[in-house]
């Protein structure tokens, strides 16, 4: 966790709060250490950026989730348009 916190320039407590809130669920090593995936680190960075802009944690998490849903919907639309041969 220390390396992840250092990489994101956050305190370990921030990552623990994301874990406690169920926002990120890192894998655990045999010794119980948290192991974050690249995707989880990217999500934490996005939440942190919104948090730094003055949003509370719940709002930041909701915005990130909605952004992800929008991106998935856009990708699906593009896929379907490709199948139809339209742009």
Backbone as CSV, one residue per row, in Angstrom:
resi,resn,N_x,N_y,N_z,CA_x,CA_y,CA_z,C_x,C_y,C_z
1,UNK,0.811,-1.175,0.000,0.000,0.000,0.000,0.864,1.252,0.000
2,UNK,1.969,1.204,0.676,2.849,2.359,0.725,3.316,2.784,-0.652
3,UNK,3.664,1.810,-1.483,4.107,2.127,-2.841,2.969,2.719,-3.660
4,UNK,1.771,2.181,-3.512,0.615,2.697,-4.242,0.321,4.123,-3.800
5,UNK,0.363,4.373,-2.517,0.113,5.716,-1.996,1.166,6.691,-2.502
6,UNK,2.402,6.262,-2.520,3.479,7.115,-3.005,3.311,7.419,-4.490
7,UNK,2.957,6.409,-5.256,2.747,6.579,-6.687,1.639,7.588,-6.972
8,UNK,0.563,7.527,-6.194,-0.579,8.424,-6.385,-0.432,9.753,-5.642
9,UNK,0.633,9.858,-4.863,0.877,11.051,-4.050,-0.274,11.303,-3.084
10,UNK,-0.684,10.225,-2.409,-1.731,10.308,-1.395,-1.214,9.648,-0.124
11,UNK,-1.925,9.866,0.946,-1.597,9.187,2.192,-2.193,7.782,2.150
12,UNK,-1.548,6.807,2.772,-2.126,5.466,2.833,-3.551,5.464,3.386
13,UNK,-3.853,6.406,4.264,-5.199,6.488,4.843,-6.251,6.721,3.764
14,UNK,-5.902,7.462,2.703,-6.845,7.695,1.612,-7.194,6.372,0.939
15,UNK,-6.194,5.553,0.664,-6.445,4.254,0.044,-7.218,3.337,0.989
16,UNK,-6.905,3.391,2.276,-7.652,2.588,3.242,-9.114,3.015,3.278
17,UNK,-9.360,4.328,3.140,-10.746,4.806,3.163,-11.512,4.323,1.938
18,UNK,-10.843,4.246,0.792,-11.486,3.723,-0.416,-11.797,2.239,-0.245
19,UNK,-10.898,1.531,0.399,-11.110,0.103,0.667,-12.261,-0.073,1.661
20,UNK,-12.252,0.695,2.736,-13.288,0.583,3.765,-14.668,0.921,3.209
21,UNK,-14.712,1.863,2.260,-15.984,2.271,1.661,-16.443,1.299,0.576
22,UNK,-15.598,0.329,0.249,-15.959,-0.643,-0.781,-15.772,-0.128,-2.190
23,UNK,-15.070,0.968,-2.336,-14.830,1.554,-3.648,-13.773,0.754,-4.398
24,UNK,-12.737,0.384,-3.697,-11.686,-0.472,-4.239,-11.573,-1.693,-3.337
25,UNK,-11.416,-2.834,-3.933,-11.194,-4.050,-3.164,-9.904,-4.688,-3.666
26,UNK,-8.779,-4.261,-3.081,-7.504,-4.796,-3.541,-7.344,-6.260,-3.172
27,UNK,-6.556,-6.951,-3.964,-6.206,-8.327,-3.630,-5.280,-8.284,-2.430
28,UNK,-5.235,-9.369,-1.708,-4.359,-9.437,-0.540,-3.270,-10.469,-0.782
29,UNK,-2.066,-10.108,-0.361,-0.952,-11.055,-0.448,-1.098,-12.076,0.668
30,UNK,-0.258,-13.081,0.647,-0.284,-14.083,1.701,-0.084,-13.481,3.076
31,UNK,0.659,-12.384,3.140,0.900,-11.702,4.409,-0.162,-10.676,4.754
32,UNK,-1.191,-10.556,3.910,-2.276,-9.626,4.191,-2.094,-8.230,3.629
33,UNK,-1.032,-8.034,2.859,-0.788,-6.710,2.283,-1.720,-6.462,1.100
34,UNK,-2.184,-5.224,0.980,-3.060,-4.864,-0.136,-2.251,-4.788,-1.426
35,UNK,-2.800,-5.352,-2.489,-2.171,-5.318,-3.813,-3.180,-4.729,-4.787
36,UNK,-2.869,-3.548,-5.312,-3.780,-2.835,-6.210,-3.430,-3.110,-7.663
37,UNK,-4.446,-3.286,-8.484,-4.230,-3.432,-9.922,-4.031,-2.046,-10.531
38,UNK,-3.547,-2.029,-11.762,-3.379,-0.744,-12.454,-4.712,-0.035,-12.600
39,UNK,-5.750,-0.796,-12.882,-7.085,-0.197,-13.029,-7.553,0.415,-11.702
40,UNK,-7.309,-0.284,-10.614,-7.687,0.253,-9.307,-6.914,1.526,-8.986
41,UNK,-5.637,1.546,-9.343,-4.838,2.751,-9.115,-5.348,3.913,-9.966
42,UNK,-5.744,3.623,-11.197,-6.291,4.671,-12.067,-7.599,5.203,-11.491
43,UNK,-8.430,4.314,-10.981,-9.691,4.736,-10.369,-9.428,5.597,-9.139
44,UNK,-8.491,5.186,-8.317,-8.144,5.960,-7.125,-7.634,7.342,-7.508
45,UNK,-6.849,7.418,-8.576,-6.336,8.711,-9.031,-7.463,9.611,-9.516
46,UNK,-8.439,9.024,-10.217,-9.585,9.818,-10.691,-10.413,10.331,-9.517
47,UNK,-10.641,9.474,-8.527,-11.386,9.889,-7.339,-10.629,10.987,-6.617
48,UNK,-9.346,10.816,-6.485,-8.517,11.814,-5.792,-8.572,13.164,-6.500
49,UNK,-8.521,13.170,-7.832,-8.570,14.428,-8.583,-9.879,15.163,-8.305
50,UNK,-10.978,14.443,-8.288,-12.277,15.070,-7.999,-12.358,15.522,-6.546
51,UNK,-11.806,14.721,-5.663,-11.761,15.065,-4.238,-10.966,16.355,-4.048
52,UNK,-9.859,16.473,-4.766,-9.027,17.678,-4.683,-9.742,18.912,-5.225
53,UNK,-10.710,18.706,-6.111,-11.488,19.824,-6.652,-12.573,20.287,-5.685
54,UNK,-12.704,19.596,-4.558,-13.639,20.028,-3.533,-14.875,19.160,-3.375
55,UNK,-14.972,18.094,-4.165,-16.115,17.195,-4.025,-15.908,16.270,-2.840
56,UNK,-16.999,15.857,-2.218,-16.839,14.878,-1.147,-16.612,13.503,-1.772
57,UNK,-16.230,12.559,-0.956,-15.859,11.235,-1.457,-17.016,10.553,-2.180
58,UNK,-18.213,10.629,-1.615,-19.370,9.988,-2.251,-19.644,10.564,-3.636
59,UNK,-19.582,11.878,-3.758,-19.830,12.525,-5.050,-18.749,12.151,-6.057
60,UNK,-17.505,12.147,-5.617,-16.400,11.803,-6.510,-16.537,10.378,-7.022
61,UNK,-16.895,9.468,-6.142,-17.061,8.065,-6.532,-18.218,7.923,-7.509
62,UNK,-19.307,8.631,-7.257,-20.474,8.551,-8.149,-20.132,9.094,-9.535
63,UNK,-19.402,10.186,-9.598,-19.006,10.760,-10.885,-18.127,9.786,-11.655
64,UNK,-17.163,9.171,-10.990,-16.290,8.201,-11.652,-17.111,7.027,-12.181
65,UNK,-18.052,6.546,-11.397,-18.903,5.429,-11.841,-19.733,5.836,-13.057
66,UNK,-20.296,7.026,-13.035,-21.099,7.495,-14.170,-20.244,7.706,-15.416
67,UNK,-19.035,8.209,-15.236,-18.120,8.353,-16.377,-17.817,6.990,-16.997
68,UNK,-17.579,5.996,-16.151,-17.302,4.644,-16.647,-18.500,4.076,-17.403
69,UNK,-19.695,4.291,-16.866,-20.909,3.820,-17.546,-21.080,4.506,-18.895
70,UNK,-20.838,5.806,-18.939,-20.954,6.555,-20.187,-19.949,6.059,-21.219
71,UNK,-18.720,5.825,-20.800,-17.704,5.314,-21.722,-18.078,3.932,-22.251
72,UNK,-18.621,3.082,-21.390,-19.048,1.752,-21.827,-20.204,1.863,-22.817
73,UNK,-21.139,2.767,-22.563,-22.270,2.953,-23.475,-21.797,3.476,-24.820
74,UNK,-20.869,4.413,-24.807,-20.331,4.946,-26.069,-19.616,3.854,-26.864
75,UNK,-18.873,3.013,-26.173,-18.176,1.917,-26.860,-19.181,0.941,-27.460
76,UNK,-20.244,0.672,-26.743,-21.272,-0.240,-27.252,-21.992,0.362,-28.454
77,UNK,-22.281,1.648,-28.411,-22.914,2.328,-29.546,-22.009,2.263,-30.766
78,UNK,-20.728,2.527,-30.566,-19.777,2.473,-31.683,-19.722,1.062,-32.267
79,UNK,-19.743,0.056,-31.403,-19.729,-1.330,-31.870,-20.973,-1.632,-32.701
80,UNK,-22.124,-1.225,-32.217,-23.374,-1.481,-32.932,-23.443,-0.707,-34.243
81,UNK,-22.954,0.515,-34.229,-22.915,1.298,-35.462,-21.992,0.638,-36.472
82,UNK,-20.887,0.079,-36.001,-19.973,-0.634,-36.892,-20.637,-1.828,-37.527
83,UNK,-21.445,-2.536,-36.771,-22.164,-3.688,-37.311,-23.191,-3.272,-38.370
84,UNK,-23.774,-2.102,-38.146,-24.780,-1.608,-39.085,-24.167,-0.906,-40.278
85,UNK,-22.883,-0.571,-40.156,-22.209,0.128,-41.249,-22.507,1.610,-41.280
86,UNK,-22.906,2.181,-40.113,-23.170,3.616,-40.023,-22.127,4.255,-39.134
87,UNK,-22.072,5.572,-39.177,-21.141,6.269,-38.292,-21.839,7.368,-37.559
